[in-house]
Structures are given as structure tokens and as C-alpha cells.
């Protein structure tokens, strides 16, 4: 698990996600809205963490919002990004695709 310790690392992480040839067409734009929502709602003292495999870009992002840990996970089967409680096995709180509006993203994050 890698902690994102500064804005440059976060930008680098999201640049790799956005530029990835593996980025499914159904989820290649929604990370832009999710990044804004995470920065808006994350706990002030919370670290953003990413987990990948080997040298690959992290496939999961973890953040605390209102003291609750959440995981963002790319689900290749249904081509969405899942928001889960705690970790990759946690309860799914939301699913996001490019069809998810910014208003929906805001509404979901306001309830966390």
C-alpha cells in the first residue's frame, strides 16, 4: 500500500489512470469527478492510499470520509468503479461509470 503524500503524487496517479490503455471506455472519464469529490470530502487528517500489483498503477484507492474508510475499486466485470466500505470486500455503497452525472457524484458524497 502506498500513501499519497503530496499533490504531485496524486496528479501522477490520476494521470496514469487517465492515460492507461487499459482504461475501459465506460469508466475513463468518471475519475475526474471522483478525484474532485474525494478531495472535497476526505477527512482533513486522512491520507489517500493506493494499492497496485507490482509496478502497475494502483487498482484501488482508499480514503477516510467522516471517519469511515472507503475503497474505490475498478470492477472489470460490470465496467464500473465501485465505492465500498473499508476494503475490496466491503459493502458496495455506489457504482460509477461515465454515465454517472456530476450531480449524482455530489449527492452520493454528501451522504457519506
C-alpha positions in Angstrom: 0.0 0.0 0.0 1.4 3.4 -1.0 0.4 6.6 0.8 -0.1 9.6 -1.4 1.9 12.3 0.4 1.6 15.3 -1.8 -0.4 16.8 -4.7 2.2 15.9 -7.3 1.9 12.2 -6.4 -1.9 12.4 -6.6 -1.7 14.0 -10.0 0.8 11.4 -11.2 -1.5 8.6 -10.0 -4.5 10.0 -11.8 -2.5 10.8 -14.9 -1.5 7.1 -15.1 -5.2 6.1 -14.6 -6.4 8.5 -17.3 -3.7 7.7 -19.8 -3.8 3.9 -19.3 -4.5 1.9 -22.4 -6.4 -0.5 -20.0 -8.9 2.3 -19.1 -12.3 0.9 -20.1 -14.4 3.3 -22.2 -17.2 3.1 -19.7 -15.0 4.5 -16.8 -12.3 6.5 -18.5 -13.8 10.0 -17.7 -15.5 9.5 -14.3 -12.2 9.5 -12.3 -12.1 13.3 -12.9 -15.3 13.8 -11.0 -14.3 11.3 -8.3 -11.0 13.0 -7.7 -12.8 16.3 -7.0 -15.3 14.6 -4.7 -12.5 12.7 -2.8 -10.6 16.0 -2.3 -13.7 17.8 -1.2 -14.9 15.2 1.3 -11.9 13.4 2.7 -11.0 13.8 6.3 -8.5 16.6 6.8 -6.0 14.4 8.6 -6.6 11.4 6.3 -4.0 10.0 3.9 -5.1 8.8 0.4 -3.7 5.4 -0.2 -3.4 3.3 -3.4 -2.7 -0.3 -3.9 -1.4 -1.9 -7.1 0.3 -5.0 -8.1 4.0 -4.9 -8.8 4.9 -1.8 -10.8 1.3 -1.3 -12.1 -0.8 1.7 -11.4 -2.8 1.1 -8.2 -6.1 -0.5 -8.9 -7.6 0.6 -5.6 -7.7 3.9 -3.8 -8.5 4.2 -0.1 -9.7 7.3 1.8 -11.4 8.2 5.0 -14.5 10.3 4.9 -16.2 11.2 8.2 -14.0 8.7 10.0 -15.2 5.8 7.7 -12.7 4.1 5.4 -13.8 3.7 1.8 -12.2 1.8 -1.1 -12.6 2.6 -4.8 -12.2 -0.4 -7.0 -12.4 -0.9 -10.7 -14.8 -3.7 -11.4 -13.9 -5.1 -14.8 -16.9 -7.4 -15.0 -19.5 -4.7 -14.9 -17.2 -2.0 -16.1 -17.7 0.4 -13.2 -15.8 1.9 -10.3 -17.2 0.7 -7.0 -17.3 2.7 -3.8 -17.0 0.1 -1.0 -16.9 0.3 2.8 -13.5 -0.4 4.3 -11.9 -2.6 1.5 -12.4 -4.6 -1.7 -14.8 -7.0 0.1 -16.9 -4.3 1.8 -20.5 -3.4 1.1 -20.9 -1.6 -2.2 -22.2 1.9 -1.5 -22.2 3.2 -5.1 -21.1 2.3 -8.6 -19.8 5.0 -11.0 -19.5 5.0 -14.8 -19.1 7.8 -17.4 -22.9 7.9 -17.4 -22.9 9.0 -13.7 -23.6 12.7 -13.6 -21.5 15.1 -11.6 -24.7 15.9 -9.7 -25.1 12.3 -8.8 -21.5 12.1 -7.6 -22.0 15.1 -5.4 -25.3 13.7 -4.0 -23.6 10.4 -3.1 -20.6 12.0 -1.5 -22.8 14.3 0.6 -24.3 11.3 2.2 -21.0 9.7 3.3 
